[in-house]
Amino acid sequence: MSPEEIKENLEKIKSSLPETVKLCAVSKFHPLENVEAALSAGQTLFGENRVQEAVEKFSKINENSKRAELHIIGSLQSNKVRKAVSVADCIQSADRSELVELINREAARINKNISIFFELHTGEESKSGFASEKEVLDLCQRFADGEFTNVSPAGLMTMAPFTDNQAEIRNSFSTLRKLKEKINSLYPQLPVKELSMGMSGDYKIAVDEGSTMVRVGTAIFGQRNYN
Ligand SMILES: *Cc1c(COP(=O)(O)O)cnc(C)c1O
């Protein structure tokens, strides 16, 4: 994609979103130049899957002044947490309690406050995410008890199943929204505000189901080259 095409894609997607819905541009597997093109077009929120790739691109981008907000959206191994916490503003793929504990420890170590989203498993094919709502609610209790000093539980994230069945996709998104409503009523003191759901192929359904943040890659930057 040329810088012009990236700009056009961003404009097209943004004009189709309600103003309250944030657009997270997923730049994984795309080079720094493409991120720069999106930045020039006014995009500031980005998502990356892999920590090392995120560090390589975004430490350059934010070298002199902070220009981009970076969210880690891919499943995070424990041994990558230190690096992830140092480079990211938010880890959307918090999918197990030990990971939240580790994120808190590493954030405390460098005196940083970092946001996380709880990733819920709502689709059949994907393996990532908390398997049960109860695990998420138990963690919310621990947040309410003040156990995690350097982590802010700012939202929920999910990936819909990879299917053409619209009803299944919709169901996955509404499951996430209902969990957020439950958390907000049980723990109104927690800042769980964002519903990160919807990708290139399904973000319109997600917005319909209450998404506050869509994560779009292909529709902005084109196909990824995995080689
Ligand atoms: C890659 C990825 C996206 C973007 O997917 P597209 O189909 O390219 O829009 C969104 N969320 C997560 C978690 C991803 O891994």
The ligand as an SDF file (V2000), in Angstrom:
LIG
                    3D

 15 15  0  0  0  0  0  0  0  0999 V2000
   -4.2020   -9.3130   13.3880 C   0  0  0  0  0  0  0  0  0  0  0  0
   -5.1920   -8.9570   14.4310 C   0  0  0  0  0  0  0  0  0  0  0  0
   -6.1780   -7.9990   14.1760 C   0  0  0  0  0  0  0  0  0  0  0  0
   -6.3960   -7.3390   12.8140 C   0  0  0  0  0  0  0  0  0  0  0  0
   -6.9210   -8.2620   11.9240 O   0  0  0  0  0  0  0  0  0  0  0  0
   -7.3700   -7.8120   10.4270 P   0  0  0  0  0  0  0  0  0  0  0  0
   -8.2500   -8.9070    9.9920 O   0  0  0  0  0  0  0  0  0  0  0  0
   -6.1190   -7.7080    9.6240 O   0  0  0  0  0  0  0  0  0  0  0  0
   -8.0700   -6.5220   10.5430 O   0  0  0  0  0  0  0  0  0  0  0  0
   -7.0280   -7.6570   15.2340 C   0  0  0  0  0  0  0  0  0  0  0  0
   -6.9110   -8.2180   16.4560 N   0  0  0  0  0  0  0  0  0  0  0  0
   -5.9720   -9.1440   16.7280 C   0  0  0  0  0  0  0  0  0  0  0  0
   -5.8970   -9.7050   18.0950 C   0  0  0  0  0  0  0  0  0  0  0  0
   -5.0980   -9.5520   15.7350 C   0  0  0  0  0  0  0  0  0  0  0  0
   -4.1850  -10.4920   16.0030 O   0  0  0  0  0  0  0  0  0  0  0  0
  1  2  1  0
  2  3  1  0
  2 14  2  0
  3  4  1  0
  3 10  2  0
  4  5  1  0
  5  6  1  0
  6  7  2  0
  6  8  1  0
  6  9  1  0
 10 11  1  0
 11 12  2  0
 12 13  1  0
 12 14  1  0
 14 15  1  0
M  END
$$$$
